Amino acid sequence: MLVRGCTTDMALSPSALKRFFIGKPIASSQDQHHRLSKKIALPVFASDAISSTAYATEEILIVFLSLAAVGLSAFDNLVPISVLVIFLLIIVVSSYRQTIYAYPNGGGSYIVARENLGKHPSLVAGASMLIDYILTVAVSVSAGVAAIVSAFSSLAPHRVTLCVGFILIVTLANLRGLKESGALFAPPTYLYIVSLASLIVVGLYKVYFKDLGPIDHSGEVAQELLSGQKTLTIFFFLKAFSSGAVALTGIEAVADGVPAFEKPEAKNASKTLMWMAVVLGSSFLGLSILAQKLQPLKDHEGNIKVTVLAQMAEQVYGGRNIFFYVTQFATFGILILAANTAYADFPRLSSIIAKDNYLPRQLANRGDRLVFSNGVIFLGLAASALVIAFGGIVNALIPLYAVGVFTGFTLSQFGMLVRHRKLKEPGWQVRAFFSGVGSLTTLAVAGTVVVVKFTDGAWIPAVIIPSMMLIFVTINRHYVRVRSFLKIEEGYVAPRHTHLVVVLVGSVNKGVLQAVKYAESLRPDRLLALSVVGSTEAGAKLDADWAKHNMTVDLEMINDQFRDITDSIMTRINQLDDEASDDIITVIIPEFVTSLRSQWLHNQSALSIKARLLYRPNTVVTSVPIVIK
């Protein structure tokens, strides 16, 4: 009846390993010193949106070339679609700039919807954005690995392993804290911005002033893609537009993470949002113009494994030289680290929802590095599962991506419209107009994504979002029931119970003697020692040992030839409880603890007893440890 606990050697202790990987604890009073400056906040919160330039243009081309089969005319539609996406970007950024000042405590779409639209719209927004953040990690890391595979094709068979490995690295970095992860991720983000600007400027210069021509497409697959002569229908135009609209993913991150900024939080967050919009808009338009001239190809089936960005870099720089590899590594870096945006916001949003009692309370707890550690870990596990399920293929994940994003955008902007109409602050009409136009626009995009990409996988988030809402409601009902049960009603007085203490005995040893002494110190109404023996001989030996040490406590033995210790003890405790209906029963379990290296040598029978007793009403379980050094 001894449960084996454990104390570990310092070198192997979980605490020591945690300190090695995560770092020393940070006091709550140090929170202000771990806020982010604008220069660090840009890579932390904007890397997701900026990195989408690496695959948004590619996704447009995949639709045109592989599905619509419109051939060379596909390139003529790149710039018009990019202009539409940038127009949408301006609307959404204008709306979220208002959100930052209106809700400086963060929370984004969820908070805006909760305060202005009510319970159910806020749950839709919360579910949408949580799904979006999980997809952000999966898509960004998969796209980053694709960039490396484009440069080193021999790594292709290890795609999934690489994805999961990089997710683990980013997870560990974020467990160390936002400021540390931001400082780590800033250089690759700025390197990508510089290398992307260089590619666009040098590429357009060579196109317009050096007569740089389109990429050579003499291969069989390329010729087949370019031979299409079908007329572009509105359906495929909208499908291509919805693919390009993934460039807007991550815009809400700044509004979600306002509390992480240095003071004045709202002002710094607003400036960071504007910087992000300028970098994203100019880069996306520049790449689309360059792609229209260079005509890179990408197909849905994956026959062309080199990314569009890699093809353009190779053409602009005249082959796979140092500039090409810098571009690829910079792309790889920002795409891997773009997942950091989700790690900055998913834990914070899930903590807010948990505080509202719609997610497990553990997600609302800050770890010793001032981050919501449980949210970080859950995000890493969920994203890894998604990568494994979809094989780390970017265009397999993209259709899942935009539904949640634009649903969140729509609810946030409509919530701001309601807020403006309710408060009617000076100049509210202009702000309400932008919010109204924005909500209608993003609603149309969300509907378009669901319709035109339904069979490609858009049905998955359309099913998961309502399912998550059901989970939210179920969790909330549980917490409401617990609060109702524990509520102290007026005039309530805790009843007096008789106290029965049962000491479990396996053999007579130091641990048992100390447990009996402890039991006697409780001064119970009744004290009993209880043991389960497998034979008459074992019972006689135990009885003799008990008498030998002059034990004054009654020892009761249960003879169980089937050796079912747990059920025998539970049955006897139930019988004892039936003898007095107002009993509080304390079960004392002597246990010795050893090192982690020898723990596996001992059975864990008492653990099952503890587990069973945990759910028994009016029962207290106490362990008396004996540490064996």
Secondary structure as GFF3:
##gff-version 3
##sequence-region A 1 629
A	DSSP	beta_strand	3	6	.	.	.	ID=ss1
A	DSSP	alpha_helix	14	22	.	.	.	ID=ss2
A	DSSP	three_ten_helix	28	34	.	.	.	ID=ss3
A	DSSP	alpha_helix	38	51	.	.	.	ID=ss4
A	DSSP	three_ten_helix	52	54	.	.	.	ID=ss5
A	DSSP	alpha_helix	56	62	.	.	.	ID=ss6
A	DSSP	pi_helix	63	68	.	.	.	ID=ss7
A	DSSP	three_ten_helix	71	77	.	.	.	ID=ss8
A	DSSP	alpha_helix	78	102	.	.	.	ID=ss9
A	DSSP	alpha_helix	108	116	.	.	.	ID=ss10
A	DSSP	alpha_helix	119	151	.	.	.	ID=ss11
A	DSSP	three_ten_helix	153	158	.	.	.	ID=ss12
A	DSSP	alpha_helix	159	175	.	.	.	ID=ss13
A	DSSP	alpha_helix	178	209	.	.	.	ID=ss14
A	DSSP	alpha_helix	220	226	.	.	.	ID=ss15
A	DSSP	alpha_helix	234	244	.	.	.	ID=ss16
A	DSSP	three_ten_helix	245	248	.	.	.	ID=ss17
A	DSSP	alpha_helix	253	256	.	.	.	ID=ss18
A	DSSP	three_ten_helix	258	260	.	.	.	ID=ss19
A	DSSP	alpha_helix	265	294	.	.	.	ID=ss20
A	DSSP	alpha_helix	308	316	.	.	.	ID=ss21
A	DSSP	alpha_helix	322	355	.	.	.	ID=ss22
A	DSSP	three_ten_helix	361	364	.	.	.	ID=ss23
A	DSSP	alpha_helix	373	389	.	.	.	ID=ss24
A	DSSP	alpha_helix	394	423	.	.	.	ID=ss25
A	DSSP	alpha_helix	428	452	.	.	.	ID=ss26
A	DSSP	pi_helix	454	458	.	.	.	ID=ss27
A	DSSP	alpha_helix	459	486	.	.	.	ID=ss28
A	DSSP	beta_strand	498	504	.	.	.	ID=ss29
A	DSSP	alpha_helix	510	521	.	.	.	ID=ss30
A	DSSP	beta_strand	526	533	.	.	.	ID=ss31
A	DSSP	alpha_helix	536	548	.	.	.	ID=ss32
A	DSSP	beta_strand	555	559	.	.	.	ID=ss33
A	DSSP	alpha_helix	565	579	.	.	.	ID=ss34
A	DSSP	beta_strand	583	594	.	.	.	ID=ss35
A	DSSP	alpha_helix	596	599	.	.	.	ID=ss36
A	DSSP	alpha_helix	605	614	.	.	.	ID=ss37
A	DSSP	beta_strand	619	627	.	.	.	ID=ss38
###
